[in-house]
């Protein structure tokens, strides 16, 4: 994957993250990735 491909993927992830679009975020990740949200010392 080229640097421009990596940047595009990261940019797409950040747009989804900032839009609270969990499905959009997960669509960009490998199926083996486990998403966990840590906030204030707790997992959400």
MILO-535391 format. One record per residue: residue number from 0; y, z, x of N, C-alpha, C in turn. Coordinates in steps of 0.02 Angstrom, whole numbers, plus 50000, padded with zeros to 5 digits. Last residue first. Example, Ala and Ser with C-alpha at 12.3 -4.5 7.8 and 13.67 -1.06 7.14 Angstrom:
[pt 1; [49888; 50354; 50642]; [49947; 50357; 50684]; [50002; 50394; 50645]]
[pt 0; [49716; 50390; 50660]; [49775; 50390; 50615]; [49835; 50390; 50660]]
This chain:
[pt 43; [50050; 51352; 49196]; [50062; 51331; 49127]; [50025; 51268; 49112]]
[pt 42; [50032; 51494; 49296]; [50010; 51425; 49283]; [50021; 51410; 49209]]
[pt 41; [50164; 51591; 49370]; [50111; 51582; 49321]; [50094; 51507; 49314]]
[pt 40; [50274; 51605; 49452]; [50213; 51637; 49473]; [50155; 51630; 49424]]
[pt 39; [50372; 51525; 49393]; [50379; 51598; 49390]; [50315; 51634; 49408]]
[pt 38; [50257; 51399; 49371]; [50326; 51418; 49360]; [50329; 51494; 49354]]
[pt 37; [50156; 51261; 49398]; [50169; 51331; 49416]; [50243; 51346; 49407]]
[pt 36; [50049; 51154; 49325]; [50120; 51170; 49328]; [50127; 51245; 49341]]
[pt 35; [49931; 51038; 49382]; [49945; 51106; 49362]; [50019; 51119; 49371]]
[pt 34; [49816; 50909; 49376]; [49887; 50925; 49369]; [49893; 50997; 49345]]
[pt 33; [49703; 50841; 49484]; [49711; 50894; 49434]; [49784; 50914; 49434]]
[pt 32; [49634; 50682; 49511]; [49690; 50728; 49523]; [49693; 50779; 49466]]
[pt 31; [49542; 50585; 49484]; [49517; 50647; 49514]; [49571; 50699; 49526]]
[pt 30; [49608; 50473; 49441]; [49573; 50512; 49390]; [49548; 50579; 49418]]
[pt 29; [49769; 50460; 49518]; [49697; 50448; 49519]; [49663; 50494; 49468]]
[pt 28; [49919; 50428; 49422]; [49878; 50467; 49468]; [49805; 50447; 49465]]
[pt 27; [49989; 50367; 49323]; [50002; 50344; 49391]; [49958; 50379; 49443]]
[pt 26; [49958; 50433; 49208]; [49936; 50364; 49213]; [49945; 50337; 49284]]
[pt 25; [50026; 50554; 49220]; [49954; 50553; 49233]; [49927; 50482; 49241]]
[pt 24; [50155; 50513; 49181]; [50142; 50541; 49247]; [50069; 50533; 49266]]
[pt 23; [50134; 50473; 49049]; [50160; 50425; 49098]; [50148; 50448; 49169]]
[pt 22; [50093; 50594; 48993]; [50047; 50537; 48994]; [50069; 50485; 49045]]
[pt 21; [50213; 50669; 49009]; [50151; 50688; 49044]; [50102; 50630; 49048]]
[pt 20; [50367; 50655; 49016]; [50316; 50607; 48994]; [50251; 50620; 49033]]
[pt 19; [50489; 50714; 49043]; [50435; 50755; 49015]; [50380; 50712; 48985]]
[pt 18; [50573; 50639; 49115]; [50573; 50625; 49043]; [50521; 50668; 49006]]
[pt 17; [50544; 50673; 49243]; [50609; 50693; 49217]; [50617; 50681; 49143]]
[pt 16; [50418; 50609; 49253]; [50425; 50682; 49260]; [50490; 50706; 49228]]
[pt 15; [50453; 50473; 49242]; [50409; 50504; 49193]; [50415; 50580; 49194]]
[pt 14; [50532; 50463; 49358]; [50561; 50446; 49292]; [50518; 50479; 49237]]
[pt 13; [50437; 50497; 49455]; [50495; 50540; 49444]; [50529; 50526; 49378]]
[pt 12; [50348; 50388; 49445]; [50324; 50456; 49432]; [50383; 50502; 49416]]
[pt 11; [50431; 50283; 49485]; [50403; 50283; 49417]; [50378; 50352; 49398]]
[pt 10; [50454; 50323; 49618]; [50510; 50317; 49571]; [50486; 50318; 49499]]
[pt 9; [50325; 50314; 49669]; [50358; 50379; 49668]; [50416; 50377; 49618]]
[pt 8; [50306; 50174; 49657]; [50261; 50221; 49624]; [50293; 50290; 49617]]
[pt 7; [50409; 50126; 49740]; [50408; 50109; 49669]; [50364; 50158; 49630]]
[pt 6; [50368; 50179; 49864]; [50431; 50200; 49834]; [50433; 50185; 49760]]
[pt 5; [50247; 50109; 49882]; [50247; 50182; 49878]; [50311; 50207; 49844]]
[pt 4; [50296; 49979; 49890]; [50249; 49997; 49836]; [50248; 50072; 49826]]
[pt 3; [50370; 49991; 50007]; [50406; 49976; 49945]; [50362; 49990; 49884]]
[pt 2; [50267; 50016; 50099]; [50318; 50067; 50087]; [50356; 50054; 50023]]
[pt 1; [50109; 49956; 50031]; [50169; 49951; 50072]; [50218; 50008; 50056]]
[pt 0; [49942; 50000; 50042]; [50000; 50000; 50000]; [50062; 50000; 50045]]
